[in-house]
């Protein structure tokens, strides 16, 4: 039995490249998840600010403008989180069901949770 060193070397190289790609993908996903956590904390802070204004019954025009600004900032953060979640889903080869919002493999034709048919 002869040992095929070239084949071994080729397989080892392919495995190393795949491992590198997987680790880079996982690093990108982790960075995205950390960014989402940071944005959710920022949203929570804005909700608290709104709550304090309302609790103090501060009915001035300035307070109303501040609440509106905070609400717009929260809406923007929600949109940004959705975009980042899309990047994570792409890296994990997932898609979201339009009916129940469950995540599933992009190759599925039907949602495993609710049975909704995915558009092709």
Protein Blocks (a to p, Z undefined) as FASTA:
>chain_A
ZZdfklmmmmmmmmmmmmmmmmmmmmmmmmmmmmmmmmmmmmmmmmmmmmmmmmnopabf
klmmmmmmmmmmmmmmmmmmmmmmmmmmmmnopacdfklopacdfkbmbdfklopacdZZ
